[in-house]
Amino acid sequence: KKSRKREEIATNQREQNTRKDRDMKSGEKERLLFDLCDRYDPLKYADSKALLCKLVSDRSPFIRSLLAKLAANYRDDIMHDILMNLADDCNSLVRVEVADSLSVYEDDATYQQLMHMAHDPYYLVRGYAIYGVGVTGNTCERKEKSLALIRDRLPRERLNFNRLSCYQALYLLGETDELQHMLALYPA
């Protein structure tokens, strides 16, 4: 019985060591994400896609926010899906990066997600999402809906960052009169 117990313990330890070898340490994850953010490297990105998909559920909000930031540099279906999965993250920093990165995608799902995020409780998420609506909403089908959302949000936003985001979005949507309001936010 004792030898059998020792064998089980040894097997469990080998399995744990193997798992540890497979799992990257937090510093290694950060280094990989920083490298991919700082230098466009399509080969390294291609080799890392499976790992990047796993990082969506990483415990660290910092890792998830770096992943969202990375999605603006490598625009493909995988990164788009990663952003859509992170859009409702419980951490506001992650959602801020998602809203910022989504503005480089122009599909309908992205546009709808940005419209939803424009009502986020955290002001930075709203600001980046509203700006993203201005960037992605400048099509015949989306323009009126985008203008309506931004005009609805503008009087509700008290912080200059969000007001500026609204004015920038309106300007991007062709409302050139809003440039005057945008400049008024800056002291002379």
C-alpha positions as a Python dict, from the first residue, in 0.01 Angstrom:
ca = {
    (1, 'K'): (0, 0, 0),
    (2, 'K'): (281, 242, 86),
    (3, 'S'): (458, 191, -248),
    (4, 'R'): (131, 239, -432),
    (5, 'K'): (69, 562, -241),
    (6, 'R'): (423, 682, -324),
    (7, 'E'): (365, 607, -691),
    (8, 'E'): (44, 811, -688),
    (9, 'I'): (218, 1102, -519),
    (10, 'A'): (507, 1088, -767),
    (11, 'T'): (263, 1078, -1060),
    (12, 'N'): (71, 1378, -922),
    (13, 'Q'): (392, 1575, -877),
    (14, 'R'): (505, 1496, -1234),
    (15, 'E'): (167, 1613, -1366),
    (16, 'Q'): (187, 1934, -1165),
    (17, 'N'): (540, 2003, -1288),
    (18, 'T'): (430, 1943, -1646),
    (19, 'R'): (140, 2184, -1601),
    (20, 'K'): (373, 2446, -1454),
    (21, 'D'): (604, 2411, -1753),
    (22, 'R'): (310, 2458, -1992),
    (23, 'D'): (166, 2760, -1812),
    (24, 'M'): (349, 3087, -1870),
    (25, 'K'): (443, 3296, -1575),
    (26, 'S'): (283, 3638, -1548),
    (27, 'G'): (607, 3820, -1634),
    (28, 'E'): (644, 3611, -1949),
    (29, 'K'): (288, 3693, -2055),
    (30, 'E'): (350, 4064, -2002),
    (31, 'R'): (678, 4049, -2194),
    (32, 'L'): (510, 3874, -2489),
    (33, 'L'): (223, 4124, -2497),
    (34, 'F'): (457, 4424, -2466),
    (35, 'D'): (674, 4288, -2747),
    (36, 'L'): (374, 4241, -2974),
    (37, 'C'): (240, 4588, -2888),
    (38, 'D'): (573, 4765, -2936),
    (39, 'R'): (691, 4594, -3254),
    (40, 'Y'): (464, 4473, -3530),
    (41, 'D'): (573, 4110, -3571),
    (42, 'P'): (324, 3903, -3772),
    (43, 'L'): (529, 3582, -3735),
    (44, 'K'): (544, 3607, -3355),
    (45, 'Y'): (174, 3695, -3354),
    (46, 'A'): (90, 3392, -3568),
    (47, 'D'): (286, 3167, -3332),
    (48, 'S'): (109, 3316, -3028),
    (49, 'K'): (-256, 3308, -3140),
    (50, 'A'): (-351, 3004, -2932),
    (51, 'L'): (-197, 3158, -2620),
    (52, 'L'): (-362, 3494, -2686),
    (53, 'C'): (-702, 3326, -2701),
    (54, 'K'): (-637, 3171, -2359),
    (55, 'L'): (-537, 3507, -2209),
    (56, 'V'): (-896, 3632, -2244),
    (57, 'S'): (-970, 3450, -1920),
    (58, 'D'): (-644, 3540, -1743),
    (59, 'R'): (-687, 3639, -1378),
    (60, 'S'): (-488, 3959, -1422),
    (61, 'P'): (-683, 4261, -1550),
    (62, 'F'): (-349, 4407, -1658),
    (63, 'I'): (-288, 4110, -1891),
    (64, 'R'): (-642, 4135, -2030),
    (65, 'S'): (-605, 4511, -2087),
    (66, 'L'): (-275, 4457, -2273),
    (67, 'L'): (-448, 4194, -2483),
    (68, 'A'): (-724, 4441, -2571),
    (69, 'K'): (-467, 4707, -2660),
    (70, 'L'): (-288, 4457, -2884),
    (71, 'A'): (-607, 4396, -3083),
    (72, 'A'): (-579, 4735, -3251),
    (73, 'N'): (-242, 4638, -3400),
    (74, 'Y'): (-332, 4294, -3532),
    (75, 'R'): (-671, 4324, -3699),
    (76, 'D'): (-814, 3984, -3777),
    (77, 'D'): (-1111, 3771, -3677),
    (78, 'I'): (-932, 3623, -3377),
    (79, 'M'): (-850, 3962, -3225),
    (80, 'H'): (-1198, 4086, -3307),
    (81, 'D'): (-1348, 3790, -3120),
    (82, 'I'): (-1113, 3853, -2828),
    (83, 'L'): (-1230, 4214, -2807),
    (84, 'M'): (-1594, 4114, -2821),
    (85, 'N'): (-1533, 3867, -2536),
    (86, 'L'): (-1357, 4131, -2327),
    (87, 'A'): (-1617, 4404, -2391),
    (88, 'D'): (-1818, 4314, -2082),
    (89, 'D'): (-1516, 4254, -1858),
    (90, 'C'): (-1569, 4336, -1492),
    (91, 'N'): (-1257, 4555, -1488),
    (92, 'S'): (-1300, 4911, -1617),
    (93, 'L'): (-940, 4939, -1744),
    (94, 'V'): (-998, 4637, -1968),
    (95, 'R'): (-1322, 4789, -2102),
    (96, 'V'): (-1144, 5120, -2172),
    (97, 'E'): (-883, 4941, -2385),
    (98, 'V'): (-1157, 4742, -2559),
    (99, 'A'): (-1352, 5057, -2647),
    (100, 'D'): (-1037, 5223, -2777),
    (101, 'S'): (-931, 4921, -2986),
    (102, 'L'): (-1277, 4853, -3128),
    (103, 'S'): (-1270, 5182, -3318),
    (104, 'V'): (-1031, 5030, -3577),
    (105, 'Y'): (-1289, 4766, -3676),
    (106, 'E'): (-1583, 4870, -3890),
    (107, 'D'): (-1825, 4575, -3892),
    (108, 'D'): (-2181, 4589, -3760),
    (109, 'A'): (-2108, 4384, -3446),
    (110, 'T'): (-1835, 4630, -3349),
    (111, 'Y'): (-2059, 4929, -3413),
    (112, 'Q'): (-2337, 4776, -3200),
    (113, 'Q'): (-2090, 4698, -2921),
    (114, 'L'): (-1961, 5056, -2920),
    (115, 'M'): (-2318, 5187, -2911),
    (116, 'H'): (-2378, 4966, -2605),
    (117, 'M'): (-2050, 5070, -2439),
    (118, 'A'): (-2143, 5439, -2482),
    (119, 'H'): (-2375, 5383, -2183),
    (120, 'D'): (-2109, 5223, -1959),
    (121, 'P'): (-2105, 5345, -1598),
    (122, 'Y'): (-1733, 5428, -1616),
    (123, 'Y'): (-1668, 5764, -1784),
    (124, 'L'): (-1352, 5665, -1974),
    (125, 'V'): (-1526, 5367, -2134),
    (126, 'R'): (-1810, 5596, -2242),
    (127, 'G'): (-1568, 5855, -2381),
    (128, 'Y'): (-1373, 5607, -2593),
    (129, 'A'): (-1690, 5432, -2704),
    (130, 'I'): (-1854, 5757, -2811),
    (131, 'Y'): (-1546, 5851, -3011),
    (132, 'G'): (-1552, 5501, -3164),
    (133, 'V'): (-1915, 5551, -3265),
    (134, 'G'): (-1804, 5865, -3447),
    (135, 'V'): (-1530, 5672, -3628),
    (136, 'T'): (-1734, 5364, -3719),
    (137, 'G'): (-2074, 5528, -3756),
    (138, 'N'): (-2002, 5742, -4062),
    (139, 'T'): (-2195, 5534, -4314),
    (140, 'C'): (-2534, 5599, -4472),
    (141, 'E'): (-2700, 5327, -4261),
    (142, 'R'): (-2544, 5427, -3930),
    (143, 'K'): (-2508, 5804, -3940),
    (144, 'E'): (-2851, 5907, -3808),
    (145, 'K'): (-2844, 5651, -3528),
    (146, 'S'): (-2491, 5763, -3433),
    (147, 'L'): (-2586, 6131, -3431),
    (148, 'A'): (-2893, 6058, -3217),
    (149, 'L'): (-2688, 5865, -2960),
    (150, 'I'): (-2418, 6131, -2935),
    (151, 'R'): (-2666, 6419, -2913),
    (152, 'D'): (-2844, 6227, -2638),
    (153, 'R'): (-2520, 6167, -2445),
    (154, 'L'): (-2373, 6519, -2481),
    (155, 'P'): (-2596, 6699, -2227),
    (156, 'R'): (-2556, 6410, -1982),
    (157, 'E'): (-2176, 6416, -1986),
    (158, 'R'): (-2028, 6645, -1722),
    (159, 'L'): (-1658, 6573, -1766),
    (160, 'N'): (-1463, 6756, -2033),
    (161, 'F'): (-1306, 6434, -2161),
    (162, 'N'): (-1647, 6292, -2247),
    (163, 'R'): (-1779, 6620, -2383),
    (164, 'L'): (-1472, 6645, -2604),
    (165, 'S'): (-1530, 6286, -2721),
    (166, 'C'): (-1888, 6379, -2813),
    (167, 'Y'): (-1777, 6687, -3007),
    (168, 'Q'): (-1503, 6492, -3185),
    (169, 'A'): (-1751, 6222, -3281),
    (170, 'L'): (-2001, 6478, -3408),
    (171, 'Y'): (-1724, 6642, -3612),
    (172, 'L'): (-1623, 6305, -3758),
    (173, 'L'): (-1985, 6251, -3857),
    (174, 'G'): (-1983, 6574, -4057),
    (175, 'E'): (-2115, 6818, -3799),
    (176, 'T'): (-1847, 7082, -3862),
    (177, 'D'): (-2016, 7341, -3639),
    (178, 'E'): (-1910, 7129, -3341),
    (179, 'L'): (-1546, 7228, -3393),
    (180, 'Q'): (-1629, 7562, -3231),
    (181, 'H'): (-1768, 7388, -2919),
    (182, 'M'): (-1468, 7156, -2908),
    (183, 'L'): (-1224, 7447, -2907),
    (184, 'A'): (-1425, 7625, -2638),
    (185, 'L'): (-1332, 7347, -2393),
    (186, 'Y'): (-970, 7461, -2406),
    (187, 'P'): (-878, 7779, -2223),
    (188, 'A'): (-724, 8052, -2438),
}
